[in-house]
């Protein structure tokens, strides 16, 4: 058995719940998809009205693959490269050269460990705080979705009401594309489209509507 969270909208906020489900070990995509289906079965057992969507490259749904952070691009760069290159420490950063190397190398760059305490992020000459704790990741994810998907593809998000990411373990990570997808669903339900937020406007929206 394993436990994973699913993200959904409740009372105008992004929330989450953890589900126990049968885990299928192994690195094969088929094994990951069995685990995803098991997780989704657990969600549907708790809520018969649930329409879950896996957000990852392992998703059986084309939209779930399109919304994967490994698929999305913003200004020609992966979200991983953008996220790592924007980090600002008390002894260095942002390290914009990390935009030009493979994502796995960018994540493992020694400067991200040896530059002192993380202070925030700097993207396109705008500073982003560490709190709310996922605000910068969610900001660039939203921008990447608007740039990578058509309006018709974006509207398909509204057909789902639970979002999962089979690889996300909250004990090991903070950011997850599943939480951000639930935020996009909230925006679509509220506005009918994905708004163009200023930095300050997005931070305020995030503080108001994204829990945890």
Backbone as ProteinMPNN parsed JSONL, in Angstrom:
{"seq_chain_A": "XXXXXXXXXXXXXXXXXXXXXXXXXXXXXXXXXXXXXXXXXXXXXXXXXXXXXXXXXXXXXXXXXXXXXXXXXXXXXXXXXXXXXXXXXXXXXXXXXXXXXXXXXXXXXXXXXXXXXXXXXXXXXXXXXXXXXXXXXXXXXXXXXXXXXXXXXXXXXXXXXXXXXXXXXXXXXXXXXXXXXXXXXXXXXXXXXXXXXXXXXXXXXXXXXXXX", "coords_chain_A": {"N_chain_A": [[0.829, -1.195, 0.0], [0.305, 2.327, -0.54], [0.505, 5.911, -0.043], [-0.852, 8.869, -1.35], [-1.441, 12.323, -2.137], [-4.421, 13.928, -3.401], [-5.531, 16.709, -5.258], [-7.953, 19.285, -5.08], [-10.821, 21.467, -5.498], [-12.399, 23.321, -3.0], [-14.862, 25.102, -1.397], [-14.061, 27.457, -2.68], [-11.297, 27.336, -2.588], [-8.044, 25.84, -3.154], [-7.515, 22.62, -2.143], [-6.526, 19.564, -0.406], [-6.394, 15.976, -0.105], [-5.323, 12.971, 1.4], [-4.877, 9.718, 0.105], [-5.055, 6.192, 0.54], [-3.783, 3.432, -1.267], [-3.352, 0.609, -3.475], [-0.059, -0.135, -4.367], [1.965, -0.533, -7.236], [4.947, -1.818, -7.755], [7.983, -0.95, -9.563], [9.658, 0.321, -12.507], [8.542, 0.503, -14.986], [6.337, 2.033, -17.348], [3.81, 0.914, -17.517], [3.471, -0.178, -14.972], [3.462, 2.117, -13.373], [1.126, 3.258, -14.351], [-0.76, 1.416, -13.491], [-0.635, 1.874, -10.749], [-1.545, 4.499, -10.702], [-4.194, 4.164, -11.589], [-5.153, 2.65, -9.476], [-4.946, 4.514, -7.375], [-6.776, 6.415, -8.351], [-9.1, 4.907, -8.291], [-9.423, 4.71, -5.538], [-9.986, 7.356, -4.93], [-12.398, 7.693, -6.324], [-13.961, 5.88, -4.922], [-14.27, 7.167, -2.51], [-15.571, 9.451, -3.318], [-18.14, 9.408, -5.368], [-18.672, 11.17, -7.418], [-16.297, 11.939, -8.421], [-13.876, 12.966, -10.81], [-11.036, 12.178, -11.675], [-7.76, 13.307, -12.727], [-4.638, 12.418, -13.82], [-1.632, 14.154, -13.632], [1.038, 14.004, -15.321], [3.836, 12.58, -17.126], [3.219, 9.957, -17.201], [0.534, 9.701, -17.414], [-2.543, 8.389, -18.721], [-4.131, 9.976, -20.16], [-4.208, 12.391, -22.702], [-4.27, 15.133, -22.106], [-3.308, 15.172, -19.478], [-0.631, 14.459, -19.881], [0.193, 16.613, -21.461], [0.062, 18.638, -19.576], [2.102, 18.056, -17.891], [5.003, 18.957, -16.058], [7.35, 18.265, -17.271], [6.762, 18.334, -19.897], [5.713, 20.833, -20.555], [6.712, 24.068, -21.76], [8.311, 27.218, -21.334], [8.984, 30.114, -22.885], [10.781, 28.655, -24.379], [12.17, 27.096, -22.572], [12.488, 24.459, -20.109], [10.385, 23.928, -17.216], [11.821, 23.079, -15.013], [14.455, 24.0, -15.521], [13.956, 26.778, -15.534], [13.024, 27.167, -12.919], [15.229, 26.388, -11.265], [17.236, 28.108, -12.212], [16.364, 30.584, -11.399], [16.721, 30.865, -8.699], [17.667, 32.666, -5.816], [20.246, 33.274, -3.635], [21.797, 34.044, -0.427], [24.429, 34.316, -0.981], [24.761, 34.406, -3.721], [23.433, 34.026, -7.132], [20.631, 35.093, -9.189], [21.333, 32.162, -11.216], [21.653, 32.289, -14.301], [22.806, 30.877, -16.341], [22.073, 28.29, -16.001], [19.871, 27.855, -17.478], [20.647, 26.847, -19.878], [21.474, 24.212, -19.866], [21.01, 20.589, -19.553], [17.987, 19.67, -17.794], [18.273, 17.906, -15.514], [20.956, 18.248, -14.865], [20.953, 20.93, -14.221], [19.443, 20.951, -11.87], [21.185, 19.691, -10.145], [23.36, 21.305, -9.872], [26.234, 22.478, -8.216], [26.366, 25.019, -7.128], [23.842, 25.583, -6.212], [23.776, 24.449, -3.798], [25.965, 25.432, -2.459], [25.775, 28.161, -2.079], [24.754, 29.397, 0.116], [21.938, 30.457, 2.151], [18.693, 30.063, 0.793], [16.964, 32.778, -0.54], [14.901, 33.646, -2.141], [13.311, 34.102, -5.342], [14.192, 35.188, -8.649], [12.809, 36.341, -11.521], [12.671, 37.352, -14.8], [13.497, 39.882, -13.979], [11.916, 40.378, -11.794], [11.242, 39.949, -8.356], [10.438, 37.142, -6.34], [8.893, 35.933, -3.411], [9.659, 33.494, -0.775], [7.43, 32.697, 0.502], [3.974, 32.762, -0.159], [4.689, 29.226, -0.106], [4.773, 27.769, -2.552], [4.535, 29.62, -4.532], [6.148, 30.765, -6.586], [6.819, 28.602, -8.296], [4.202, 27.888, -9.081], [3.488, 30.19, -10.428], [5.213, 30.308, -12.717], [4.437, 27.927, -13.875], [1.728, 28.372, -14.512], [2.116, 30.402, -16.453], [3.503, 28.912, -18.385], [1.587, 27.013, -19.155], [-0.322, 28.683, -20.363], [1.174, 29.515, -22.514], [1.826, 27.149, -23.829], [-0.423, 25.54, -24.365], [-3.49, 25.432, -26.263], [-6.425, 27.587, -26.168], [-8.692, 25.996, -26.245], [-7.696, 23.514, -25.403], [-6.923, 24.196, -22.811], [-9.407, 24.717, -21.646], [-10.375, 22.158, -21.315], [-9.487, 21.289, -18.867], [-11.415, 21.888, -17.021], [-13.154, 19.78, -17.071], [-12.453, 17.974, -15.182], [-12.138, 17.165, -11.675], [-10.487, 16.324, -9.648], [-6.993, 16.12, -9.043], [-3.967, 14.469, -9.642], [-0.571, 13.396, -8.991], [1.486, 10.995, -9.524], [4.153, 10.62, -8.842], [4.678, 12.462, -6.895], [5.668, 13.061, -3.638], [4.793, 14.299, -0.674], [6.392, 14.261, 1.568], [8.913, 14.527, 0.669], [9.044, 16.504, -1.259], [7.968, 19.836, -2.248], [6.709, 21.35, -4.286], [4.19, 20.621, -6.713], [2.791, 19.597, -9.765], [0.175, 18.764, -9.759], [-1.192, 20.141, -7.72], [-1.028, 22.706, -8.779], [-2.496, 22.393, -11.126], [-5.035, 22.021, -10.052], [-5.401, 24.587, -9.087], [-5.538, 25.961, -11.527], [-7.94, 24.935, -12.493], [-9.657, 26.077, -10.581], [-9.396, 28.795, -11.247], [-10.432, 28.768, -13.868], [-13.091, 28.037, -13.339], [-13.858, 30.277, -11.934], [-13.236, 32.585, -13.505], [-13.566, 31.842, -16.161], [-11.503, 31.703, -17.873], [-7.871, 31.715, -18.054], [-6.4, 34.104, -16.2], [-4.302, 37.037, -16.864], [-1.992, 37.67, -14.655], [-0.427, 40.185, -12.647], [2.731, 40.22, -10.916], [2.333, 40.888, -8.16], [-0.439, 40.672, -8.023], [-0.829, 37.956, -8.536], [0.489, 36.767, -6.369], [-1.148, 37.635, -4.277], [-3.583, 36.401, -4.983], [-2.817, 33.746, -4.735], [-2.174, 33.558, -2.002], [-4.721, 33.837, -0.972], [-6.248, 31.722, -2.009], [-4.916, 29.242, -2.238], [-4.256, 26.492, -0.349], [-1.832, 25.363, 1.821]], "CA_chain_A": [[0.0, 0.0, 0.0], [1.004, 3.606, -0.563], [-0.345, 7.072, 0.166], [-0.577, 10.034, -2.171], [-2.518, 13.305, -2.069], [-5.115, 14.435, -4.585], [-5.845, 18.12, -5.065], [-9.293, 19.602, -5.574], [-11.316, 22.764, -5.059], [-13.431, 23.236, -1.984], [-15.193, 26.419, -0.818], [-13.291, 28.506, -3.335], [-9.867, 27.187, -2.331], [-7.377, 24.59, -3.52], [-7.283, 21.814, -0.955], [-6.005, 18.242, -0.733], [-6.692, 14.863, 0.793], [-4.424, 11.848, 1.161], [-5.577, 8.452, -0.125], [-4.289, 4.945, 0.557], [-4.108, 2.633, -2.447], [-2.395, -0.45, -3.795], [1.075, 0.341, -5.15], [2.546, -1.536, -8.123], [6.357, -1.429, -7.873], [8.645, -1.104, -10.859], [9.868, 1.565, -13.239], [7.829, 0.477, -16.267], [5.177, 2.932, -17.429], [2.616, 0.12, -17.239], [3.355, -0.303, -13.521], [3.049, 3.436, -12.889], [-0.275, 3.466, -14.713], [-1.567, 0.587, -12.586], [-0.695, 2.601, -9.48], [-2.416, 5.661, -10.929], [-5.582, 3.696, -11.627], [-5.485, 2.255, -8.113], [-5.173, 5.762, -6.656], [-8.026, 7.012, -8.841], [-10.187, 4.074, -7.753], [-9.6, 5.099, -4.135], [-10.651, 8.664, -4.947], [-13.799, 7.494, -6.747], [-14.664, 5.178, -3.845], [-14.607, 8.173, -1.5], [-16.463, 10.448, -3.929], [-18.65, 8.853, -6.633], [-18.702, 12.225, -8.436], [-14.912, 12.299, -8.741], [-13.341, 12.804, -12.171], [-9.616, 12.455, -11.458], [-6.83, 13.42, -13.848], [-3.217, 12.321, -13.5], [-0.815, 15.17, -14.294], [2.415, 13.539, -15.435], [4.113, 11.893, -18.389], [2.687, 8.593, -17.082], [-0.921, 9.762, -17.539], [-3.147, 7.783, -19.902], [-4.902, 11.037, -20.809], [-3.325, 13.317, -23.417], [-4.205, 16.402, -21.378], [-2.424, 14.979, -18.333], [0.747, 14.5, -20.378], [0.448, 17.994, -21.883], [0.205, 19.477, -18.39], [3.276, 17.649, -17.129], [6.081, 19.943, -16.019], [8.407, 17.819, -18.179], [6.29, 18.592, -21.255], [5.492, 22.272, -20.726], [7.847, 24.953, -22.001], [8.063, 28.651, -21.211], [10.042, 30.825, -23.614], [11.742, 27.687, -24.898], [12.881, 26.415, -21.488], [11.689, 23.607, -19.232], [10.093, 24.537, -15.916], [12.919, 22.75, -14.096], [15.536, 24.948, -15.771], [13.531, 28.1, -15.089], [12.927, 27.184, -11.464], [16.56, 26.348, -10.668], [18.028, 29.277, -12.622], [15.818, 31.795, -10.778], [16.962, 30.873, -7.257], [18.554, 33.707, -5.3], [20.779, 32.924, -2.32], [22.457, 35.181, 0.199], [25.79, 34.412, -1.498], [24.816, 34.253, -5.172], [22.213, 33.812, -7.877], [20.224, 33.905, -9.951], [22.345, 31.58, -12.103], [20.911, 32.184, -15.553], [23.43, 29.902, -17.233], [21.4, 26.999, -15.806], [18.841, 27.722, -18.51], [21.219, 26.307, -21.11], [21.971, 22.847, -19.689], [19.915, 19.648, -19.305], [17.296, 19.913, -16.52], [18.831, 17.142, -14.391], [22.218, 18.885, -14.488], [20.624, 22.202, -13.571], [18.971, 20.665, -10.508], [22.29, 19.177, -9.338], [24.48, 22.242, -9.897], [26.766, 22.627, -6.863], [26.121, 26.37, -6.611], [22.544, 25.596, -5.532], [24.034, 23.941, -2.447], [27.091, 26.135, -1.844], [25.593, 29.615, -2.14], [24.122, 29.902, 1.32], [20.504, 30.305, 2.381], [17.798, 30.517, -0.267], [16.263, 33.999, -0.154], [13.728, 33.855, -2.986], [13.506, 33.839, -6.765], [14.178, 36.358, -9.527], [12.428, 35.925, -12.87], [12.423, 38.515, -15.643], [13.823, 41.052, -13.158], [10.962, 40.512, -10.703], [11.556, 39.086, -7.23], [9.344, 36.366, -5.764], [9.248, 35.501, -2.059], [9.565, 32.071, -0.459], [6.093, 32.463, 1.036], [3.542, 31.367, -0.034], [5.841, 28.389, -0.406], [4.824, 27.27, -3.934], [4.009, 30.694, -5.383], [6.939, 30.979, -7.804], [6.593, 27.447, -9.174], [2.855, 27.98, -9.637], [3.468, 31.338, -11.349], [5.809, 29.95, -14.007], [3.624, 26.842, -14.432], [0.582, 29.034, -15.155], [2.589, 31.067, -17.668], [3.853, 27.878, -19.355], [0.335, 26.453, -19.672], [-0.913, 29.683, -21.272], [2.012, 29.593, -23.714], [1.994, 25.849, -24.472], [-1.697, 24.922, -24.73], [-4.495, 26.293, -26.882], [-7.549, 27.903, -25.287], [-9.584, 24.827, -26.207], [-7.052, 22.507, -24.556], [-6.985, 24.68, -21.431], [-10.773, 24.562, -21.141], [-10.598, 20.75, -20.969], [-9.159, 21.088, -17.459], [-12.649, 22.025, -16.245], [-13.904, 18.519, -17.082], [-11.946, 17.145, -14.085], [-12.267, 17.823, -10.371], [-9.392, 15.871, -8.775], [-5.748, 16.106, -9.802], [-2.953, 13.672, -8.974], [0.785, 13.309, -9.551], [1.876, 9.738, -8.894], [5.533, 10.688, -8.351], [4.823, 13.468, -5.847], [5.647, 12.617, -2.258], [4.909, 15.534, 0.117], [7.447, 14.132, 2.576], [10.194, 14.781, 0.023], [8.958, 17.646, -2.168], [6.994, 20.882, -1.932], [5.956, 21.718, -5.484], [3.617, 19.553, -7.529], [1.948, 20.033, -10.876], [-1.22, 18.431, -9.459], [-1.752, 21.267, -6.974], [-1.163, 23.839, -9.685], [-3.618, 22.093, -12.021], [-6.261, 22.318, -9.3], [-5.505, 26.044, -9.086], [-6.018, 26.363, -12.853], [-9.364, 24.589, -12.493], [-10.327, 27.097, -9.787], [-9.43, 30.019, -12.057], [-11.366, 28.572, -14.977], [-14.441, 28.081, -12.8], [-14.148, 31.632, -11.461], [-13.111, 33.61, -14.535], [-13.866, 31.333, -17.492], [-10.234, 31.69, -18.616], [-6.72, 31.902, -17.177], [-6.087, 35.537, -16.255], [-2.934, 37.543, -16.885], [-1.74, 38.275, -13.352], [0.838, 40.809, -12.293], [3.393, 39.478, -9.839], [1.653, 41.132, -6.888], [-1.798, 40.137, -8.12], [-0.781, 36.504, -8.416], [0.849, 36.44, -4.987], [-2.335, 37.827, -3.441], [-4.535, 35.33, -5.328], [-2.274, 32.516, -4.179], [-2.348, 33.611, -0.545], [-6.136, 33.761, -0.65], [-6.965, 30.555, -2.522], [-4.154, 27.984, -2.255], [-4.002, 26.058, 1.018], [-0.721, 24.42, 1.97]], "C_chain_A": [[0.875, 1.26, 0.0], [-0.008, 4.708, -0.28], [0.111, 8.208, -0.73], [-1.726, 11.024, -2.011], [-3.181, 13.499, -3.426], [-5.548, 15.855, -4.259], [-7.163, 18.444, -5.746], [-9.694, 20.969, -5.033], [-12.462, 22.581, -4.081], [-13.628, 24.616, -1.359], [-14.316, 27.53, -1.386], [-11.801, 28.462, -3.091], [-9.347, 25.874, -2.894], [-7.048, 23.844, -2.236], [-6.751, 20.447, -1.374], [-6.47, 17.226, 0.297], [-5.768, 13.718, 0.413], [-5.213, 10.55, 1.089], [-4.591, 7.292, -0.033], [-4.734, 4.082, -0.614], [-3.032, 1.583, -2.666], [-1.321, 0.089, -4.74], [1.656, -0.808, -5.968], [4.0, -1.147, -8.379], [6.917, -1.677, -9.263], [8.711, 0.218, -11.59], [9.125, 1.612, -14.57], [6.62, 1.405, -16.214], [3.896, 2.179, -17.074], [2.389, -0.046, -15.746], [2.901, 1.016, -12.899], [1.564, 3.668, -13.171], [-1.214, 2.602, -13.886], [-1.712, 1.278, -11.227], [-1.61, 3.811, -9.583], [-3.877, 5.235, -10.896], [-6.035, 3.26, -10.243], [-5.773, 3.476, -7.243], [-6.503, 6.389, -7.063], [-9.243, 6.209, -8.376], [-10.478, 4.451, -6.299], [-10.321, 6.442, -4.032], [-12.125, 8.51, -5.296], [-14.608, 6.743, -5.694], [-15.107, 6.152, -2.764], [-15.594, 9.197, -2.015], [-16.924, 9.926, -5.285], [-18.708, 9.876, -7.764], [-17.3, 12.623, -8.907], [-14.585, 12.02, -10.203], [-11.846, 13.149, -12.097], [-8.802, 12.497, -12.747], [-5.414, 13.347, -13.314], [-2.45, 13.342, -14.324], [0.631, 14.694, -14.287], [2.604, 12.895, -16.802], [3.6, 10.463, -18.369], [1.167, 8.548, -17.263], [-1.389, 9.064, -18.806], [-3.948, 8.795, -20.713], [-3.958, 12.043, -21.45], [-3.181, 14.639, -22.672], [-3.275, 16.299, -20.182], [-0.963, 15.015, -18.718], [1.117, 15.924, -20.791], [0.721, 18.909, -20.694], [1.38, 19.08, -17.512], [4.344, 18.739, -17.187], [7.242, 19.551, -16.924], [8.029, 18.048, -19.645], [6.18, 20.08, -21.537], [6.803, 23.01, -20.971], [7.396, 26.401, -21.828], [9.249, 29.377, -21.817], [11.168, 29.884, -24.028], [12.477, 26.887, -23.843], [11.934, 25.521, -20.69], [11.43, 24.336, -17.914], [11.213, 24.253, -14.919], [14.074, 23.719, -14.269], [15.183, 26.343, -15.263], [13.544, 28.209, -13.573], [14.306, 27.246, -10.824], [17.362, 27.609, -10.987], [17.594, 30.555, -11.922], [16.131, 31.896, -9.295], [17.993, 31.94, -6.879], [18.944, 33.345, -3.87], [21.46, 34.138, -1.706], [23.904, 35.332, -0.257], [25.861, 34.192, -3.015], [23.455, 34.022, -5.794], [21.526, 35.119, -8.214], [21.323, 33.454, -10.917], [21.691, 31.28, -13.454], [21.541, 31.213, -16.543], [22.793, 28.522, -17.083], [20.241, 26.809, -16.783], [19.34, 26.922, -19.709], [21.724, 24.872, -20.993], [20.796, 21.905, -19.445], [19.3, 19.846, -17.925], [17.896, 19.174, -15.332], [20.155, 17.737, -13.916], [21.959, 20.197, -13.76], [20.233, 21.973, -12.119], [20.116, 20.27, -9.583], [23.495, 20.119, -9.301], [24.931, 22.561, -8.466], [26.516, 24.015, -6.279], [24.793, 26.461, -5.864], [22.661, 25.083, -4.099], [25.019, 24.828, -1.703], [26.95, 27.652, -1.804], [24.859, 30.189, -0.936], [22.624, 29.665, 1.358], [19.698, 30.829, 1.196], [16.982, 31.694, 0.231], [14.963, 34.215, -0.938], [14.066, 33.514, -4.423], [13.489, 35.162, -7.523], [13.921, 35.888, -10.946], [12.014, 37.158, -13.663], [12.483, 39.809, -14.827], [12.777, 41.348, -12.079], [11.301, 39.508, -9.608], [10.291, 38.408, -6.703], [9.774, 35.852, -4.402], [9.168, 33.987, -1.904], [8.185, 31.704, 0.086], [5.082, 33.334, 0.297], [4.559, 30.415, -0.689], [5.89, 27.843, -1.825], [4.51, 28.361, -4.95], [4.83, 30.874, -6.663], [6.76, 29.837, -8.791], [5.235, 27.553, -9.843], [2.744, 29.113, -10.66], [4.036, 30.956, -12.714], [5.04, 28.799, -14.671], [2.421, 27.429, -15.158], [1.008, 29.689, -16.468], [2.919, 30.051, -18.756], [2.613, 27.243, -19.968], [-0.292, 27.408, -20.683], [-0.141, 29.766, -22.585], [2.008, 28.294, -24.513], [0.707, 25.222, -24.992], [-2.616, 25.929, -25.411], [-5.601, 26.589, -25.869], [-8.488, 26.709, -25.151], [-9.003, 23.74, -25.323], [-7.124, 22.917, -23.089], [-8.383, 24.477, -20.855], [-11.088, 23.121, -20.753], [-10.3, 20.455, -19.507], [-10.427, 21.093, -16.61], [-13.47, 20.739, -16.205], [-13.503, 17.617, -15.917], [-12.066, 17.9, -12.763], [-11.302, 17.306, -9.303], [-8.139, 15.736, -9.628], [-4.663, 15.403, -8.985], [-1.617, 13.755, -9.707], [1.439, 12.126, -8.854], [3.284, 9.783, -8.312], [5.696, 11.644, -7.18], [4.665, 12.862, -4.465], [5.839, 13.854, -1.373], [5.94, 15.463, 1.226], [8.815, 14.499, 2.004], [10.207, 16.041, -0.826], [7.896, 18.627, -1.707], [6.096, 21.165, -3.124], [5.396, 20.488, -6.181], [2.686, 20.143, -8.572], [0.467, 19.738, -10.608], [-1.898, 19.56, -8.692], [-1.992, 22.45, -7.909], [-2.309, 23.627, -10.663], [-4.947, 22.355, -11.332], [-6.48, 23.827, -9.208], [-6.011, 26.56, -10.424], [-7.505, 26.081, -12.993], [-10.172, 25.633, -11.728], [-10.452, 28.394, -10.576], [-10.429, 29.909, -13.2], [-12.809, 28.628, -14.5], [-14.836, 29.498, -12.405], [-14.204, 32.654, -12.591], [-13.567, 33.157, -15.923], [-12.64, 31.269, -18.379], [-9.11, 31.83, -17.594], [-6.253, 33.349, -17.268], [-4.599, 35.816, -16.433], [-2.71, 38.294, -15.568], [-0.443, 39.068, -13.359], [1.477, 39.966, -11.201], [2.633, 39.635, -8.528], [0.245, 40.563, -6.888], [-1.821, 38.629, -7.956], [-0.451, 36.082, -6.991], [-0.374, 36.578, -4.08], [-3.375, 36.745, -3.705], [-4.099, 34.026, -4.674], [-2.483, 32.461, -2.662], [-3.802, 33.379, -0.142], [-6.732, 32.382, -0.942], [-6.217, 29.229, -2.475], [-3.753, 27.622, -0.835], [-2.839, 25.069, 1.027], [0.232, 24.405, 0.794]], "O_chain_A": [[2.012, 1.255, 0.47], [-1.216, 4.475, -0.277], [1.305, 8.478, -0.855], [-2.864, 10.617, -1.775], [-2.57, 13.26, -4.468], [-5.89, 16.163, -3.118], [-7.457, 17.952, -6.835], [-8.989, 21.553, -4.21], [-13.376, 21.788, -4.309], [-12.681, 25.221, -0.856], [-13.884, 28.428, -0.663], [-11.101, 29.44, -3.354], [-10.102, 24.921, -3.085], [-6.381, 24.378, -1.35], [-6.548, 20.197, -2.562], [-6.879, 17.569, 1.406], [-5.467, 13.521, -0.765], [-6.103, 10.306, 1.903], [-3.445, 7.396, -0.469], [-5.925, 4.007, -0.919], [-1.938, 1.667, -2.106], [-1.626, 0.687, -5.772], [1.821, -1.918, -5.463], [4.256, -0.225, -9.154], [6.404, -2.493, -10.029], [7.921, 1.125, -11.33], [9.085, 2.66, -15.216], [5.969, 1.546, -15.179], [3.008, 2.723, -16.417], [1.245, -0.055, -15.291], [2.057, 1.028, -12.004], [0.84, 4.207, -12.335], [-2.343, 3.006, -13.607], [-2.788, 1.263, -10.63], [-2.363, 4.109, -8.656], [-4.702, 5.877, -10.246], [-7.189, 3.48, -9.875], [-6.727, 3.478, -6.466], [-7.266, 6.841, -6.21], [-10.297, 6.781, -8.101], [-11.635, 4.503, -5.883], [-11.161, 6.64, -3.155], [-12.993, 9.108, -4.66], [-15.817, 6.949, -5.584], [-16.175, 5.996, -2.173], [-16.371, 9.755, -1.241], [-16.171, 9.994, -6.257], [-18.785, 9.503, -8.935], [-17.151, 13.547, -9.706], [-14.961, 10.987, -10.758], [-11.443, 14.267, -12.415], [-9.115, 11.813, -13.722], [-5.034, 14.133, -12.446], [-2.587, 13.403, -15.546], [1.367, 14.961, -13.336], [1.642, 12.693, -17.542], [3.547, 9.816, -19.415], [0.578, 7.467, -17.264], [-0.726, 9.13, -19.841], [-4.39, 8.5, -21.824], [-3.011, 12.499, -20.81], [-2.088, 15.202, -22.614], [-2.529, 17.236, -19.896], [-0.136, 15.54, -17.973], [2.221, 16.389, -20.507], [1.516, 19.843, -20.792], [1.623, 19.715, -16.486], [4.559, 19.362, -18.227], [8.038, 20.407, -17.308], [8.882, 17.965, -20.528], [6.514, 20.537, -22.63], [7.856, 22.63, -20.46], [6.257, 26.757, -22.133], [10.375, 29.271, -21.33], [12.342, 30.255, -24.031], [13.333, 26.07, -24.183], [10.735, 25.787, -20.604], [12.168, 25.25, -17.546], [11.52, 25.094, -14.074], [14.622, 24.213, -13.284], [16.008, 27.01, -14.637], [14.008, 29.2, -13.009], [14.537, 28.066, -9.936], [18.084, 28.12, -10.132], [18.365, 31.512, -11.852], [15.836, 32.922, -8.681], [19.03, 32.093, -7.524], [18.088, 33.139, -3.01], [21.676, 35.144, -2.382], [24.544, 36.342, 0.033], [26.917, 33.829, -3.534], [22.455, 33.846, -5.097], [21.805, 36.145, -7.594], [22.135, 34.259, -11.374], [21.239, 30.163, -13.708], [20.88, 30.772, -17.483], [22.96, 27.671, -17.957], [19.696, 25.711, -16.894], [18.539, 26.38, -20.471], [22.341, 24.363, -21.928], [19.691, 22.368, -19.16], [20.017, 20.158, -16.975], [18.018, 19.748, -14.249], [20.449, 17.736, -12.721], [22.656, 20.536, -12.804], [20.651, 22.722, -11.236], [20.037, 20.485, -8.373], [24.539, 19.764, -8.755], [24.106, 22.876, -7.609], [26.461, 24.169, -5.058], [24.628, 27.311, -4.989], [21.752, 25.265, -3.289], [24.94, 24.973, -0.483], [27.922, 28.353, -1.521], [24.4, 31.331, -0.965], [22.107, 28.779, 0.678], [19.984, 31.902, 0.663], [16.375, 31.626, 1.3], [14.044, 34.881, -0.462], [14.984, 32.741, -4.694], [12.857, 36.129, -7.097], [14.71, 35.131, -11.512], [11.127, 37.908, -13.255], [11.643, 40.698, -14.967], [12.757, 42.442, -11.517], [11.61, 38.351, -9.894], [9.223, 39.016, -6.63], [10.902, 35.383, -4.247], [8.673, 33.286, -2.787], [7.821, 30.528, 0.124], [5.31, 34.534, 0.141], [5.197, 30.755, -1.685], [6.974, 27.476, -2.28], [4.246, 28.06, -6.114], [4.255, 31.115, -7.725], [6.571, 30.068, -9.986], [5.122, 27.331, -11.049], [2.001, 29.008, -11.635], [3.426, 31.238, -13.746], [5.0, 28.711, -15.899], [2.123, 27.037, -16.286], [0.327, 29.543, -17.483], [2.644, 30.298, -19.93], [2.587, 26.964, -21.167], [-0.744, 26.979, -21.745], [-0.715, 30.05, -23.637], [2.166, 28.318, -25.734], [0.737, 24.456, -25.955], [-2.527, 27.131, -25.164], [-5.701, 25.924, -24.838], [-9.015, 26.444, -24.071], [-9.736, 23.104, -24.566], [-7.359, 22.078, -22.22], [-8.521, 24.102, -19.691], [-11.983, 22.887, -19.942], [-10.804, 19.474, -18.96], [-10.509, 20.389, -15.603], [-14.386, 20.617, -15.391], [-14.148, 16.594, -15.684], [-12.092, 19.131, -12.744], [-11.304, 17.8, -8.176], [-8.198, 15.3, -10.777], [-4.462, 15.695, -7.806], [-1.548, 14.131, -10.877], [1.894, 12.246, -7.716], [3.577, 9.047, -7.37], [6.741, 11.645, -6.53], [3.653, 12.23, -4.161], [6.939, 14.405, -1.325], [6.328, 16.495, 1.773], [9.761, 14.751, 2.751], [11.274, 16.595, -1.088], [7.039, 18.3, -0.887], [4.873, 21.216, -2.994], [6.044, 19.443, -6.234], [1.907, 21.057, -8.301], [-0.403, 20.399, -11.176], [-3.046, 19.902, -8.976], [-3.028, 23.11, -7.838], [-3.02, 24.575, -10.996], [-5.883, 22.856, -11.955], [-7.619, 24.292, -9.247], [-6.818, 27.489, -10.466], [-8.246, 26.893, -13.547], [-11.25, 26.031, -12.17], [-11.511, 29.021, -10.57], [-11.183, 30.845, -13.468], [-13.663, 29.201, -15.176], [-16.0, 29.88, -12.522], [-15.106, 33.49, -12.634], [-13.913, 33.985, -16.765], [-12.728, 30.825, -19.524], [-9.366, 32.038, -16.408], [-5.759, 33.773, -18.313], [-3.753, 34.956, -16.189], [-3.185, 39.417, -15.396], [0.529, 38.672, -14.002], [0.826, 39.093, -10.627], [2.322, 38.648, -7.861], [-0.216, 40.034, -5.877], [-2.719, 38.081, -7.317], [-1.048, 35.142, -6.465], [-0.606, 35.734, -3.214], [-3.983, 36.226, -2.769], [-4.92, 33.292, -4.126], [-2.913, 31.444, -2.118], [-4.077, 32.795, 0.906], [-7.614, 31.919, -0.218], [-6.834, 28.18, -2.657], [-3.002, 28.353, -0.189], [-2.866, 24.06, 0.322], [1.207, 23.654, 0.8]]}, "name": "protein", "num_of_chains": 1, "seq": "XXXXXXXXXXXXXXXXXXXXXXXXXXXXXXXXXXXXXXXXXXXXXXXXXXXXXXXXXXXXXXXXXXXXXXXXXXXXXXXXXXXXXXXXXXXXXXXXXXXXXXXXXXXXXXXXXXXXXXXXXXXXXXXXXXXXXXXXXXXXXXXXXXXXXXXXXXXXXXXXXXXXXXXXXXXXXXXXXXXXXXXXXXXXXXXXXXXXXXXXXXXXXXXXXXXX"}
